[in-house]
Amino acid sequence: MVYQWEPSTPYGSGAVVVYEGVKYQIIQPHTSEPGWEPPATPALWARLPEEVPDNQDPFRDNCNPGYQPSYEQPQAPPPQPPYGGPGVEEKRWTEVQEQQVEIDHEERKKKWWELDDDRKKQLEVGGGLLAGIAAIGAGYYAYHEHEKSEDEKKANVWALQNWLHEAEARTRRYYEQGPSGPANWVLTDGLNIPQGAIQGGEQQGQPLFIVRGFHEGSIQIGKVSPAYSKGAVIGYGHKEIQLPKYEVLCGDMRALQWVPSSGRVHLERLGARPVEGGHEADGTPLFVAQAETHDSIIPGKASEKLSGAFVTFRDTEKEVDEYRVLCYNY
């Protein structure tokens, strides 16, 4: 069965779609997103040759070599040698166009540097980093290649695609089975704020909702508003960073509470369990916070290492000593 390509749609192995009158066959199973249209993502979709009906093809019987389709057909790739064999280094990990390796759930929990060298090579030449490359290519976040070593790039791509994989799975469960508790992270993009999003603040009369998203190996906490032009905003390195793809915290505030805090978070002093937030690249947990600044209430982050809550305001991060942490009532 062939369907029209649509965003926010899971496409599995063997899928064929039509986009702007042209058929494409899937290379890498994924959930489609705006900006990931088949012509823009050759790592995910392969354009199929145009079909010509028998009664309209004067060259069908004699196989006239003068017939050419309206575009240049890609050449079939040469057979790949086994992992670790001769010629493996000829194709960079960013140039592989088809995933030939399986990645299980437990492996996705590992950091890149926790994998042995043989497995890294299998993932590189077998397309095990394709999903992360596609996300970066779609403009998910600023990818400063000149600032990273090759291994740092691979580690970042690996972490990004594993976060996306887990976020997609969480979101499918949320929509198929319903909320798993009073607070749930739901993956979205652009300004598509899900129903049930928890309001974490207000700025210039506009509601601010709580978000989190991947950046530089971490899961940072920030904000989104219907008044924004693109997507969510998180703080990192004392700057505001826009994320077109992110998770929104949805839930029921009747089972949640904002608990006052100051300085570094002391869990024993909160008297309640914080809602699961994000984490720094080194694994330090980040908690959902809200702080008042410049006549606004802005959601952001706090932790046991930060000296206060950090929220974004006018292209920078503001540190606020007095703030509140989102916790469960029980």
N, C-alpha and C positions, 0 to 999 in steps of 0.2 A: 504494500500500500504506500502511495506517495502523498504527502501532505505539504501544504504551504508552510514554509519556515516561519516560526513565531518565537518571540523572546520568552524567557521564563518557562521554557519547556524542556523536560528531560529527553535526550536523544540517546538511544542505546546502540549497540553493535548492529550493523546492517541497515540502519535508518537511511532513507532517501527522501530528500525534500526538494521543493521547488521554490526558488527565490528569483523574482523578476524574470520569470519565464524560463529559467535555466535550472536543470536538475543537478543536485549535489549529493554525494554519498559520504556518510560519516567516516572519519578516520579515527578520531579520539572521542569516545563516549563522554558526554558532558551535559550540563543544563545550560541552555542558551541564555544569553543576556543581550540587552541593547548594546550595539557597538560590535557585537560578535557575529554579524551577518556573514554568510558563507564566503562571499567574495573577499571579505576583509580578514578572514581567518583560515588561510590555506593549511595551517597545521591541524585544523579540526575538520575541514570539509574538502573533498576532492570533486572538482567539476567533472560531470559525465559528458561524453560525446553527445552531440545533438542527434536525435533520431530522425531519419528521413523515411516516410512511407514508401512501400515497395513501388506503388504506381507513380511516384514522383521522383524516383531515383533511376535515371537513364543509365547509370553505370553499374547497377547492382549485378546484372548477369555477367558482364564481361570484366568486372573489377577494374574499371578504368582508373589508372593511377593519377589522372588529372584531378579527381575529386578531392577537395580539401574542406574540412569544416571551417566555420567562421572564426575560429580561434586556433592558436597553436596548441596542439595536443602535447601534454607532458610526456616525456620519455620515461619508460619503465625503469625504475632504479635497478642497478646491478645487484645480484645476490650479495647479501651481507655475510661476511665471515662470522664464525662463532665468536662469542664474547672473548676478548683477549687475543684473538687471532690476528693475522697480518691485515693491515689496512684499516683497523679500527680507528686509529688516530686521524685518518683522512677526513672524517666528517665530525665537525664540532657538535657538542651536545645541544647547542642552540639551533642546529640545522636539521636535526632528525625530525621526520614528518609523520611517523606512525609509531604508536605505542605497541611494543611487542613483549613487554614484561608485565607481570601481575604484581600488585602491591596490596598486601593484606592489611587488615585493620590494625594489628599490633605493630607492624612496621611503621605505619603512619605516625605512631606516637613517638618514634625515635627522632632525635636530632640528627642532622646530616653527618656530623662528626662522630656519631655513635655507630654508624654503619661501617663495615670493613671495606677495604679498598676494592676488593673484587665486586662486592655488591654495588658500590658507587659506580664502578665502570659499567656494570650491567644496566643500571638505571640510566646512565648518560647515553650510551649507544643504543639502548632499547626503548628510548622515548619515555622513560619514567619521570621526566620533568616537563612534559609537554603542557600539562594543565597550568602549571605555574608560569611557563613562558607565554602561553596564550593570554593569561590574565594581565601580565605585564605589557604585552603587545597591545592589548585592548585599552591601555591607558589607565590601568587600575591605580597605579601610584608612580611617583617619580623614581625612575630606576637609573641612578647615576653610576654607569658602568666604570667610569674613570676613577671612581672613588673606592672601588672594591677589587680584591683579588678574585681570581677565577673561583676558588673554593668558597669565598664569601658570597659570590653571586649564586652559586649552586645551593648553598645552605639557605639563602633567602628565598629562592624559588621553591625549594623543597618545603620550607615552612609555610609559605603562602598557599601553595596548592593543598597542603594537608589541612590547613585552617579552613579553606573553602570547602573541601570535601566534608569535614565535620559539620560546618555551618549549614551546608545543603541538607545533610542527613537530619540535623536537628529541626530544620524548618519543615522538611517533609513530614516528620513525625508530628510536629505541631499542627499542621493543617489536616493530616489524615487521622490522627488519634486525639487531638485536642491538647490543651495545656497540661504539662506534667506537674505543675505546681503554681504558686502565685506569681512567679517571675520566670519568664522564658525569653531567650534570645532568638530573634527571627531575622533571617537574612533577607535583605532587600537592596535596592539600588536607586540612584537618582533621588527624586523626592517622593518615592512611593512609600509613604509611611503607613505601616500596617494598622488595621483597626485594633484597638486595645493597647496602643503604645502608651507607656507611662510618662506623664509630664514631669520633667525634673527641674523646670525653671521657667523663667519668663524674661524676655528682653524687648523693650520698646513695645509692650502690649502684645507681643507674639509668643505663643507657647514654645518651649524648648523641650525636646524629647531626648531620652538617654540612648546613646549609641556606643558601639565599640567596633573596632576594625583593626586589621593587620597593618603594621608599618615597621619596617626594619627589624624583623624578627620578634616583635612584641605585639600584644593586643592592647591597644590604647582605648581609653574611655573618653567620650566627647558628647557632642550635641548635634541635633538637626532641627530644622524648623521649616514649615511650609513657605516661609518668607525667603529662604535661601535660593540661590540661583542654580546650584548644581547638586550638591549632596551633603553628606555629613562633614563635620569639622572635628578634628582631634588636635590635641596639643602634643608637640614633640620637639625637644631641643629648643624650647622657648619660642617656637613658631606655631602658627596655625597651619594645619595640613588638611586639605580637602580629600575626602575619600568617596568616590562615586559608588562603591560597593561596601556594605557594612551591615551590622546587625543592630536591630532596634530592640530595646527591652520592653516586652509586653507583659501585662499582668493585672493583678487586682490589688490596689492600694489598701483595701480593707484588711489584708493579711500582711501588710508591710508597714514600716515606720521609718521616719528620719530621726536618727539618734545624734544628738550634739557631740562634737569632738573638737579637738584643737591640737595643733602641732602634729607630731607623728601619731599614727593610729596605734592605740594600745587595745588589743582585742579583749583583754580581760576587763577593761574599763567600760567597754561599750554596753555590756550586759545583754547583748543580743547577737545573733549570728548574721554577719553581713551577707548580702546577696552576692552571688558569684559574679565577679567582674572580669578584669583582664589580667595581664601580667607583663612585666618588663622582659627584655630579651634574656636576662639572666634567670628568669623564672620567678622573680619577686612578685607576689600577688598585688594587684591593683583593685581598690574598692571603689564602688560608685559613691560619689560625693556630690554635694551641691553647696555653693557658697555665694554670698552676696557681695557684689562689687559694682560700682558705677550705677547705682539704682537698678540693678538687675539681679536675678537669681539664676546662676548658670551651673549646669551639671558638669562634672569633671572627675578627677581622680584623686585618691589619697592612698597612702601605704604606710607600712611600718618603717620605711626608710626615708620617705619624703618628710620635710619639716613642716608641711602644711598641705592644704588642698591646692591643686593646680587646675585652673579653668582658663579657657581661651577668651580673649576679648581684644578686638581691633588688631588682628594680625599677630598677636603675641600671647604668651602664657602669663597669667597672673597668679602669684602665690598668695593664698589667704589663710591666715592662722586659725580663725574660727569658722567652722563649717559643720555640715551634717553628713552622716553616712547612712546609706539605705540598708536596712536590716529587716529580717523576718520578725513577725510578732511573737514567734514561738522559739 
